[in-house]
Amino acid sequence: MKNISKIALWVGLVVSLVVLILYFVGGETTALTSTGQETTAPKNIDLMLYWIYITVAIGVILLIVFAIKTVMTMFQTDPKAAIQSILTVAAFFVLMIVCYVISPEKEFSRIVNGEVETFSQSTMKMIDMWLYSIYFLLAATVVLVVFFAVKRFISK
């Protein structure tokens, strides 16, 4: 298993390096924007994006598989800890649902290089959901750090 991990690591690094080099030295191409202006972009931007999609997908799939495997193993050794892990994931999903519900439904437009980009209400609602959840988790982290620091200071 250790050799498979090493091989996968080296293959991933080599492919990433090749894609990165092709991205930077592959030259540029010109295209027309929706306003009719000419713009340039790297020729291999599609290759770079596809490689990013592949690596993120592999990472998410492995994360889910190993999380399920860990929880199953925990049920055999320590059922209470397994239930706590499942409750933590459930609490995260509840936080996401609450943040989605409180996110306003609004449209957003901005001008980039003379082009108007418009984001739909559903896109903005998802962005707000993620931002609110990040703000909440950051605030909770700060509160917990301060709480345990004060608790440790008082207990001495």
C-alpha positions as CSV (number, residue, x, y, z in Angstrom):
1,M,0.0,0.0,0.0
2,K,2.9,2.3,0.8
3,N,4.4,1.8,-2.7
4,I,1.0,2.5,-4.3
5,S,0.8,5.8,-2.4
6,K,4.4,6.8,-3.4
7,I,3.7,5.9,-7.1
8,A,0.4,7.9,-7.1
9,L,2.2,10.9,-5.5
10,W,5.0,10.9,-8.0
11,V,2.6,10.4,-11.0
12,G,0.4,13.2,-9.7
13,L,3.4,15.5,-9.2
14,V,4.9,14.8,-12.7
15,V,1.5,15.3,-14.4
16,S,0.9,18.5,-12.5
17,L,4.4,19.8,-13.4
18,V,3.9,19.0,-17.1
19,V,0.5,20.7,-17.1
20,L,1.9,23.7,-15.3
21,I,4.8,24.0,-17.8
22,L,2.4,23.6,-20.7
23,Y,0.2,26.3,-19.2
24,F,2.9,28.9,-18.8
25,V,5.0,28.2,-22.0
26,G,2.2,27.1,-24.3
27,G,1.7,30.6,-25.6
28,E,-1.5,32.6,-25.8
29,T,-4.5,32.7,-28.1
30,T,-6.8,35.6,-28.9
31,A,-10.5,35.5,-28.6
32,L,-13.4,37.9,-28.9
33,T,-15.3,38.9,-25.8
34,S,-19.1,39.3,-25.9
35,T,-18.6,43.1,-26.4
36,G,-16.5,42.4,-29.5
37,Q,-13.2,43.3,-27.9
38,E,-10.1,41.2,-28.4
39,T,-8.6,39.5,-25.4
40,T,-5.8,37.0,-24.8
41,A,-5.7,33.8,-22.8
42,P,-3.2,30.9,-22.3
43,K,-3.7,28.2,-25.0
44,N,-3.6,25.5,-22.4
45,I,-6.1,26.9,-19.9
46,D,-8.6,24.1,-20.7
47,L,-5.9,21.5,-19.9
48,M,-5.1,23.2,-16.6
49,L,-8.8,23.5,-15.6
50,Y,-9.5,19.8,-16.5
51,W,-6.5,18.7,-14.5
52,I,-7.7,20.7,-11.5
53,Y,-11.2,19.2,-11.9
54,I,-9.7,15.7,-12.0
55,T,-7.5,16.2,-8.9
56,V,-10.3,17.8,-6.9
57,A,-12.7,15.0,-7.8
58,I,-10.2,12.4,-6.9
59,G,-9.5,14.1,-3.6
60,V,-13.2,14.4,-2.7
61,I,-13.9,10.8,-3.7
62,L,-11.0,9.6,-1.5
63,L,-12.1,11.8,1.3
64,I,-15.6,10.3,1.3
65,V,-14.4,6.7,1.0
66,F,-11.9,7.0,3.8
67,A,-14.3,8.9,6.0
68,I,-16.9,6.1,5.6
69,K,-14.2,3.5,6.2
70,T,-13.1,5.3,9.4
71,V,-16.6,5.6,10.7
72,M,-17.3,1.9,10.0
73,T,-14.1,1.0,11.9
74,M,-15.1,3.3,14.7
75,F,-18.5,1.7,15.1
76,Q,-16.6,-1.6,15.8
77,T,-14.2,-0.2,18.3
78,D,-15.9,2.9,19.8
79,P,-19.6,3.4,18.8
80,K,-19.9,6.6,20.9
81,A,-17.1,8.3,19.0
82,A,-18.6,7.2,15.7
83,I,-21.9,8.7,16.5
84,Q,-20.2,11.9,17.6
85,S,-18.4,12.0,14.2
86,I,-21.7,11.5,12.4
87,L,-23.3,14.3,14.5
88,T,-20.5,16.6,13.6
89,V,-21.1,16.1,9.9
90,A,-24.8,16.5,10.4
91,A,-24.3,19.8,12.3
92,F,-22.2,21.1,9.4
93,F,-25.0,20.3,7.0
94,V,-27.5,22.0,9.3
95,L,-25.3,25.0,9.4
96,M,-25.1,25.1,5.6
97,I,-28.9,24.8,5.3
98,V,-29.4,27.6,7.9
99,C,-26.9,29.8,6.0
100,Y,-28.6,29.1,2.7
101,V,-32.0,30.0,4.2
102,I,-30.8,33.3,5.6
103,S,-28.9,34.3,2.5
104,P,-30.7,37.0,0.5
105,E,-31.9,36.4,-3.0
106,K,-30.3,39.2,-5.1
107,E,-28.7,39.6,-8.4
108,F,-25.2,41.0,-8.8
109,S,-23.5,42.7,-11.7
110,R,-20.0,44.0,-12.2
111,I,-17.9,45.4,-15.0
112,V,-14.7,43.6,-15.8
113,N,-12.5,44.9,-18.6
114,G,-15.5,46.7,-20.1
115,E,-17.7,43.6,-20.0
116,V,-20.7,43.3,-17.7
117,E,-20.8,40.1,-15.7
118,T,-24.1,39.2,-14.1
119,F,-24.5,36.6,-11.4
120,S,-27.9,35.0,-11.0
121,Q,-29.9,35.0,-7.7
122,S,-29.2,31.3,-7.1
123,T,-25.4,31.8,-7.7
124,M,-25.4,34.7,-5.2
125,K,-27.4,32.7,-2.7
126,M,-24.8,29.9,-2.8
127,I,-21.9,32.4,-2.5
128,D,-23.6,34.0,0.5
129,M,-24.3,30.6,2.0
130,W,-20.6,29.7,1.9
131,L,-19.5,33.1,3.1
132,Y,-21.9,33.1,6.1
133,S,-20.8,29.6,7.0
134,I,-17.1,30.6,6.9
135,Y,-17.9,33.7,9.0
136,F,-19.7,31.5,11.6
137,L,-17.0,28.9,11.7
138,L,-14.3,31.6,12.0
139,A,-16.2,33.3,14.9
140,A,-16.8,29.9,16.6
141,T,-13.1,29.1,16.4
142,V,-12.1,32.5,17.9
143,V,-14.6,32.2,20.7
144,L,-13.5,28.6,21.5
145,V,-9.8,29.6,21.5
146,V,-10.4,32.5,23.8
147,F,-12.7,30.4,26.0
148,F,-10.2,27.6,26.5
149,A,-7.3,30.1,27.0
150,V,-9.3,31.8,29.7
151,K,-10.3,28.5,31.2
152,R,-6.7,27.3,31.3
153,F,-5.6,30.6,32.8
154,I,-8.2,30.4,35.5
155,S,-7.5,26.8,36.4
156,K,-3.8,27.5,37.1
